[in-house]
């Protein structure tokens, strides 16, 4: 074993960073044996130096992150501060001064991954970011390395624990959205401002990263279609159960049937209870991968938290340090396919549409005609009185209200959008209560 230690600079010492430092200390001998050299924590950059950090020598703590990454004797920089700046500048500066980088920064990788990979390549250094997607779950490395000889066609995943906890609570207890969110906040699963989670921003960043790696093409955050889950209701779950489904906020990355383009999207969707993702409970994450040769694979585990995320960071740290000792580099960006990202309108799937309609004869025929005119084929229709009793549509034209639920066959998002707009113009349609995509079949 080499006696000179490999020096590690830690940028950020919050929930994840403190766990990284703790594991580096408590598992020092094991890590040294796995790497072939000891690790030395050479500096820790923080914003509040006066905070007590158990197990970390105060002499290592600094507020000057730029000076730390410019030292020239740092072998690996671990970035866990998050956000775009100053993280982006610190990472590129680290490359320029001889260090490889391990990051957990999903937002930055999703937005500027191509530029960061280019900077790593220009300086012949590594950029690893397993912890940026799904916490402790080994996912990026299997997609980038284990499946490198296969053709991945689809990645379907629950990649945000907060939203899965909320939707699972709504499903299992019958709670409304706000009630489930309040419980998630009280238990520490949701932030005081949950917007990034419940509006799908967090999942969209992860979808961009997964799509880029799975399809060997550059997919930016702006390429990902995003819809939040704040409008999901208890009535949606009741309808899902009648179909033998549940509702999840899904990140979906797909290769087109002709192989000529890809799509990436995040939105709530109904999935059959028979699908493995339907049984992912609480704050857990899971990603379902479909490929030509390997078939169907599922990766499951805790998707956030200090220790789980630190586990992924340390895995990357070991890999980068091994590369450093061997004089080589790991796989970088593989965007050789350069496939275009298709707009959401070209996505083809099934839909569940709930309409509030006048309760009188002829309504169903009018609605069916609109679907037919827009090329959207109807699979099933269910009609009931507004209060949940049998419809009175066989009685006189009373003008009462009824609920009409239509489930379609596969159609393009653009065709479905045109259908819904036309439905809203009908005098007999009082409102479009909800639109939900049906996935995983």
C-alpha positions, 0 to 999 in steps of 0.5 A: 500500500502506498503510504502517502495519503490521497488528499480530499477537500470537502465542500459543504458539511451539512447533513451529507457532508458531515456523514462523508467526513464521519465515514472517512474517519470511522472507516479509514482503515477499510477505505485505505485497504480498498483504495490502496492508499490512505485518505486524508481530509485536507480541508472542509469549506463551510459558510458558518465556521463557528458551528460545532462539527463533531469529529472534524478538526476545527483547523481544517475548517475554512470559509474560503472554498476557492483557496481550498480547491486552488491549493494544488495538492488536493487529489479529490474535491467532494462537492456537496453544497448544492445549487449552481453557483458557487458550485460550478466555478469551484468544480471547474477551478478544482479541475484546473488545479489538478483535482478530480471531483465527486459531486452530489449536485443534481441541479448543476449536473442536469443544467451544465453537465456537458460543460463540466464533463468538457472541463474534466476532459480538458484537464484529464480528470474524473467527474463522478456523481452517483449521489446526484440521483436516488441517494444510496441506490447504485444507478448511474454506474450500472447504466453507464458501465454495466449496461454499456453493451446493451440498448436501454429503451426506457427508464421509469422511476420514483426518484423523490422520496417526499412526493412518494411519501405524500402520495403513498399516504393519500393512497393508504389512508385516504388523506387529502393532499394538504393533510398528507403534506402536513404529515410529511413536513411534521415527520421531516420528509418535506422541507418548509418550502416543498416546491422543488419536490411537489412541483417536480423540479427535483425529479426533473433534474434527475430525469435529465441525468438518467436520460442522458446516461441511458441514451448516450445523448445530452439531455438538459433540464430544459428538455424535461417536461415537468408537471407537479402533483399538487392537483392530485385528489382523493377522487383521483385515487378512488378512480385509480383503485377502480382501475386496479391502479395507484398514483405515483410521481414518475420520471419517465425517460424513453427512446422512440419506437424508431430509435430516432429520438428520446423523451424525458418527462416528470408527472403524476401517473396511474400505474397498475398495482401489478407493476413493481413500482406500485409497491414502493412505499413511504419515502423510498425510491425505485427505478425500473429499467427496460433494455433489449438484452437484460430485459427488466431491471429494478433498483430500489432503496432509500433515495435521500438522507445523510448516510444513504447519500454519503454512501454513494459519495464514498463509493465514487470517492473510492473509484476516483481514488483508484483511478488516481493511483492507477494513472487512468480515468473512469468513463466520462460523458458518453453522448455519442448518439446525439439523439434529438429530444422530442417535444411532449406532444409526441409522447404516446401513452394512455389517459384517464380523463374525468369530466363533469357533465350534464346528466341527460341523454346524448352527452356520451355520444357528444363526448365520444364524437369529440374523441373520434374527431381527434383520433383518440380511441376510447377504451372504457367509459364509466358514468355516475351521478354527481354524488356517486349514485347511478346516473339519471341519464335515462330519465328526462333531460333534467340538466343535473350533473354527472361524472364521466370517466373516460380511459383511452387507448394509446394516443399522442399527448398533442392529440389528447390536448386537442381533445380536451380543448374541444371538450371544454367547448361543449355546452354539456361538459361543465368541467374537466375535473382531472387528466391523468396519464396511465403508465407501466402497462 
